[in-house]
Amino acid sequence: MTILSRLSLNAKTGILVAATALVVAYVRTFFQYGSYGWESIGAFLISWFIHYLGAWLFVAISGAFISKVAPIFLGTESRRQELSSSELLVYVSLVVLVAAIVMFLLAHWPASGIYDE
């Protein structure tokens, strides 16, 4: 039995959004400043917390938009499984996490030109 299997879905969602915010803060710092470091632990924690709030806001707005607009594109007659808010948060958080990782990998791809002086 793993540690994650003992946690509730809400706890897992919170951990996922926190990890997503950490990755987004890391990638954004690289794109904005061209380095991976922060000036202090306090600057890191403030940056992470701001990105944590931003990730929650983005996930909540995206989840609300998806839940309202998806039936229009899928058709009202189509039978679809209703997602709980926690499940929707997990799916949107995973998309944001994957997007941040892809941006990080593309920025370090040799053909990206980032290393040109």
C-alpha positions in Angstrom: 0.0 0.0 0.0 1.5 3.3 -1.1 1.3 6.6 0.7 -0.8 8.1 -2.1 -3.4 5.3 -1.8 -4.0 6.3 1.8 -4.8 9.9 0.9 -8.2 11.3 -0.1 -8.8 12.7 -3.5 -8.9 16.2 -2.1 -5.4 15.7 -0.5 -4.1 14.3 -3.8 -5.5 17.2 -5.7 -3.9 19.7 -3.3 -0.5 18.0 -3.7 -0.8 17.9 -7.5 -1.6 21.6 -7.7 1.3 22.4 -5.3 3.7 20.3 -7.5 2.3 21.9 -10.6 2.9 25.4 -9.2 6.4 24.5 -8.3 7.2 23.3 -11.8 5.5 26.4 -13.3 7.5 28.7 -11.0 10.7 26.9 -11.9 10.1 27.1 -15.7 8.8 30.7 -15.5 11.9 31.8 -13.6 14.1 30.3 -16.2 12.2 32.0 -19.1 12.1 35.3 -17.3 15.6 35.6 -15.8 17.6 33.0 -17.8 18.6 31.2 -14.6 17.3 28.7 -12.2 17.9 30.3 -8.9 16.2 32.6 -6.6 17.9 35.2 -4.4 16.8 33.7 -1.2 14.5 31.1 0.3 12.0 33.8 1.0 12.0 34.8 -2.7 11.5 31.2 -3.7 8.6 30.7 -1.2 6.9 33.9 -2.4 7.3 32.9 -6.0 6.0 29.4 -5.4 3.0 30.7 -3.4 2.1 33.2 -6.1 2.3 30.5 -8.7 0.3 28.2 -6.4 -2.6 30.7 -6.2 -2.3 31.3 -9.9 -2.5 27.6 -10.6 -5.6 27.2 -8.4 -7.2 30.2 -10.2 -6.3 28.8 -13.6 -7.5 25.3 -12.8 -10.8 26.6 -11.3 -11.6 28.9 -14.2 -10.6 26.2 -16.8 -12.6 23.6 -15.0 -15.7 25.8 -14.9 -15.3 26.7 -18.5 -14.8 23.0 -19.6 -17.8 21.8 -17.6 -20.1 24.5 -19.1 -18.8 24.5 -22.7 -18.1 20.8 -23.3 -21.8 19.7 -23.5 -22.3 22.3 -26.3 -19.5 20.7 -28.4 -20.3 17.1 -27.5 -24.0 17.6 -28.0 -26.7 17.5 -25.3 -27.8 14.0 -26.4 -24.5 12.4 -25.9 -24.2 10.5 -22.7 -21.0 11.4 -20.9 -19.7 10.7 -17.4 -20.1 13.6 -15.0 -16.9 14.5 -13.4 -16.7 15.6 -9.8 -14.9 18.9 -9.2 -11.9 17.1 -7.7 -11.6 14.9 -10.8 -11.8 17.9 -13.0 -9.2 19.7 -11.0 -6.9 16.7 -11.4 -7.3 16.6 -15.2 -6.7 20.3 -15.7 -3.7 20.3 -13.3 -2.2 17.4 -15.2 -2.6 19.3 -18.5 -0.9 22.4 -16.9 1.9 20.2 -15.5 2.5 18.5 -18.8 2.5 21.9 -20.7 5.1 23.3 -18.3 7.3 20.3 -18.7 7.0 20.4 -22.5 7.9 24.1 -22.5 10.9 23.3 -20.3 12.1 20.5 -22.6 11.6 22.6 -25.8 13.5 25.5 -24.2 16.5 23.1 -23.7 16.2 21.4 -27.0 19.4 22.3 -29.0 17.4 23.6 -32.0 15.6 26.1 -29.8 18.4 28.7 -30.2 18.4 29.7 -26.5 22.1 29.1 -26.3 22.9 31.4 -29.2 24.7 34.6 -28.1 
